[in-house]
């Protein structure tokens, strides 16, 4: 039923606990009223089957991800709501777009995981404090995009409007998931997050408008939980910022979120 990786993260006992909690909240499922398959545009082998369920306490979606086999490689449940209207991202009111410039910055140059980062800075030349954004869980792009929401872009533009530079970049599993699997590598906090945080720090430290004595790491969600791993490897970090980081053990948080 599950891939070996999924079995390690989501045991039979954990699934039983989850399903009992789900039925307490959603009620008993009694009808599947829609099923669709989404294919990842970046990886045609990654497919997600979405079942829309009618339960006694409302409508819910069960999403099961399959990676090149009939075994489940990911599992997610959420309250079903009508499809969002197609909306484009709009810059927040607090952004002063005329006072900002954007620069491309290569992260991990010369490594198998090379990626393009976006450095958002105040328009006026100078030496600026820099915040490096570390993603939450999931294969996020550089903006943390969800429908029309781009929280990391909001942070970058907002802070740059106030004189603080921000570096953001795609999470490694966003574009390199297949390469990681093909190499037989285990996806762990170091591979997925810490190594790129180190590479991002080294890249931005050398940028001419960086105040290298004032570089901060901002961890969103689970990204904040693993920031200490980055601190051990980057002694030059000035400080850390935790945004929506769980204060409880991760297994407890996962069960509640599921």
Secondary structure by P-SEA (a helix, b strand, c coil): cccaaaaaaccaaaaaaaaaaaaaaccccccccccccccccccccbbbbbbbbbcccbbbbbbbbbcccccccbbbbbbbcccccccccccccccccccbbbbbbbccccccbbbbbbbbbcccccbbbbbbbbbcccccccccccccccaaaaaaaaaaaacbbbbbbcccccccaaaaaaaccccccccccaaaaaaaaaaaaacccccccbbbbbbccccccaaaaaaaaccccccccccccccccaaaaaaaac
